[in-house]
Amino acid sequence: MDSLDEVTDRLQTLRDLVRFGTTTFNGRGLFFGHGTDNADDEALALVAHVLDLDPHQVVRYLDARLTVNEIAAVYGLFRQRVETRKPAAYLTHEAWFAGRPYYVDERVLVPRSPIAELIEGGFAPWLDADDVHRVLDLCCGSGCIGLACAHELPGAEVDLADCDPGALEVARINVERHGLQERVRVVESDLYSRLVGQVYDLIVCNPPYVNADDYAALPPEYRHEPASGLVSGENGLQHPLAVLAGAAEHLSPRGVLVLEVGASQPALEELLPRLDATWIEFERGGEGVALIARSALADLAGLERAS
């Protein structure tokens, strides 16, 4: 990278810095898959963080001039991004999901699930929001999915469940940040182990689902995320099968499971060809998210042994 003195001499506006970041990131071969999918948006997000601007509104200020201290701060983040290969969200400790910001650090995955699109639409037409009274975010990580559900389904109580104490600490930060303590509960549970007797109208789960070979081939950025949040056995289905096996017991009669398995969708369909699942097509991209009614889950007890 150019030195800070060179950058300060040549670059003055927000637009200048975004262009510099874009060129630098592309030149260094960085990977983008943690909230952005290109160098331009990544640079824009880092500049917006330094200037305390909403990244969705920062384009209004592209021609604004920055102070020397602001330029130095942006340069520092750009340099960290290049030298560490950490996703931008770990440098800023902030990620946006379903239109709202969440605290993140390396105890949790960076939020990026296409389930956000379902949440923003209130899960229509598959669910009537007025009929959703209890929601479970299973394998919650940062809690962003469950908290986004709490925002969009104001009549629902939400449980955030995860087996990792560090992830649950992050989830609690986000519960407080969003002021949802009265409706959102954080539970340490290895899948359903500490949810005995709990029944929900909606279970949303983004579990580990990456197989061993795919994990070995991931770009360096993914090495900063907890492997336990990504890898699910040799075939990527260890956790999804266990989620499917226990879901019926914890769903109300008209309840629904929303399960993300990403690129492991073909493997799951091959293993369970008769599973009555609706695979969601997303306008903003994303794959491998199934919506499954309780009635289609009733015969799957003990399924995790198939993995």
N, C-alpha and C positions, 0 to 999 in steps of 0.2 A: 504494500500500500504506500501511497505518497505520504510524506511526513505531514504532521499537523500544521507546521508553518506553511507548507505549500498549499494545503487545503484552505487555510485561513486566508491566504493571499488571493486565491483564485475563486473561491466559492463564497457567496454571500446570501443568496436567497434559499428558501426552502426547496424550490425547484432545482437549484444547483446541487444541493446535497442529495436529493433523491436520485438525480441523474448520476452523481458520483457513486452512490451506493449501488445502484443498479449495474453500472459498468464494472465495479469492483467485484460484486458478488458473481456476476456471470463469468468474469475472467478467472475467478478462483474455483469455478465449478461447484458451487454450493448446491445443496439439494433443498427443495421447498415442498413441504408436505405437512406442515404443522400449523395450519391456519391460513397460510398463503400458498399459492402454487407458482409464483414467479418472482424474480428478483426485484422488479419494480414495486410490487405490493409489499414485499418484505422490507425494503428500504423505507417506504412510506410509513409503515407501521412503527419502525424504530424512531424515525424523525418525529412522528406524532406523539410517541411516548415522552420523548425529551421535552417537547413543547406543551405537554399536558393537554393535547387536543384529541377529540374523538376522531379515530382514524377514518371514519366514514364522512367526516366533514372537513378534513384537513385540506382537501383540494381548493377550498375557498381561499387559502392563505399561501398558495404556491409562490406568489411573487413577494411575500413578506421577507424582509431582511432579518437575519439572525444576529444575535450578539456574539462576541468572541467566545464567551463561556458556553453558549448554546451550541456553537459549532464544535467546540472541543468535546462536549458531552456526546453529540451525535457521532463524531469521529471515534470516540472511545467505544461506543456500542458497535459500530461497524467493524472495528478492529477485533473486538471480542468475537463477533459472529464469524469472522474469517478464520481467526486463529484457533478457536475452540470447537467450531462446527456445532455449537449448541443452537437448538432452535431459538428463534427470537423471543418466544414467550418465556423461556427460562432466563433470558437476560433482563427482561422487563418485569417478570413475575406477574404477567397479565395476559390473558387470552380472552377473546370474544367468542361467545357461543349464543346462538339464538338471539342476537341483538343486544347482549348484555356482557359486561366484563366480569371475569373471574380471576381470583388469585391462583397462580400455579407455581410449583417448583418441581425439582427433580424427584420428588416422592410420588408424583402422579404423571400420567400421560397428558400431553397437550391436547385439550379439547378440539375435536375436528369431526365428530360423528355427523353423518347426514341425517341422523334422527332429529337434528335441530329443525329441519324442514317440516317434519311431521308434527313436532311440538308447536311450532308457530301456527300451524293450521288446526290446532286443537284436536289432532288425530281424526279429523273428519275425512271421509264419511263413516269410518269404522266405529267410532265412539261418539256418543252424545256427551259433551262436557258436563252437562247437568247431572249425569248419572255416574260420574266418576267421583267417588268420595275418598278412596284410599289408593295411593300410588306407591309402588316400590321401585326404587332405582337400585338394582342389584349389580354388584361390582362397580360401585359408584365413583371410585377415584376421587376427583376434585369435587364431585357432587353437582357438576354443571347440568347434567341431564335431569336429575330430580328437581333441582332448584328452578330450572327453566319450566318444568311441568307445574311447579307450584305457582309460578308467575302466570302461566297461561290457563291454569285450572284453579281459580281462586277459591273454589268450594272444596278442594281436596286437601287431605292431610298426606304428607309424604314421608316415607322412611328412606334414608340413605344407608345402604349396607355394603360393607367391604370387610375383608379379612385382614387388611393391612393397617396397623395402627397409624403409620405415618400418613397414609392417604386420608384416613379419617380426621387427622389433625388439619389437613388442608380443607377437607369438606366442612369442618366446623368453622374455619375462618370464613368460608364463603357463605355459610348459613348466616353468620353474624353480619357480614358485609351487606347481604341483601335484606337484612331485617326480617327473616322468616322463622325465627326461633319458635314462635307459637304454633306453627303448622308443620315444621320439618324436624324430624328426629334422626339422630345419627346412631347407627347400631353396628357394633363390631360382630360380624358374622361370616363364617366360611360358607358362602352361598346361603342355604336356608337353615343352617344348623342352629342358629339362635332366633329363628323366626317361627318356632313351633306355635301353631294355633293362629298365626296371623294370616288374614285373608285380604286380598286387594282386588280392586276393579281393573287395575292396570299394573303390569310389571314391565318395566323397561330395562333391558340389560345389554350392555356393550362389554362382554367379557373378553378375556384373552382368546384369540382365535388364529394366531399366526403359527404355521407349522415350522418345524425345525429348519428345514432347507430354506424356506423363504426368509426366516429370521437371519440366517447366516449371510444372506445376500443383500440385506438392507444397507442403505447408505449410512455414513458415520453419524449423521444427526440422530438416528434412532438409538444409538448406543448410550445416549444421555438419558433415555427414558428407562424406567424400571422394566427389566426383561419379564418380570412376573406379571406385568400388565399386558404383555404382548403374546408370549409363547404359551401354547396350549397343547403340549405333547407332540409326538412325531407328526400327527396328521392335522393338527390345529383344531381338533374337535373335542378334546377332553372336557373343557369347561362348558362349551355349548350343549353337549349331550347331557351333562349333569343338570344344567339349567332347565332343559326341556323335561327331564325326568321328574323333577320336583315341582314344576310350575302348577300343574292341575290342583295339587293339594292346597296351594296358596292363592288361587283365583276364585273370585265369586262366580256364580253360575253363568253370568254373561260376561265374565272377565276376559281380558285379552293380554297375550304376551307379545311384546315387541322385542325381537332378538336380532342383534347385529352379528354376522359372521364374516363379513367382508369377502375376501377372495376365497374363503373356505366354503362358499355356497355350493360349488359343484360337488365337493366331497360330501357335504351333508345331504344333498339331494340323491347322490348315489347310494349312500348308506340308508337313507329313509325315503325311498321313492314314493311311498304312499302318504307321506305327511301332508296334510291339508294346510298348506301355508300360502299366504299372499306375499309375493316378493315385490317390494315397493319400488316404483320407478320415480326417481327424483329429478326435478327440474334443474337443480343446481349441481348435479353430479353426485356420485356415490353409488355403492352397490352392496348387495348381500345383507339387506335388512328384511326380515320376515315378520309378518303380522299373523299370529296364530290364535284362534279362539280356544277357550278352555275345552270345548267338546272334542277338539282334535288332539288334545294332550292327555286325555284320560287313560289311554292304554300304554303310556310310555314309561311307567315306573320301572326303575332298574336299568334304564337305558344307558346310563353312564358306563356300565360294564362293557358296552360295545366298543368303547374307545381304547 
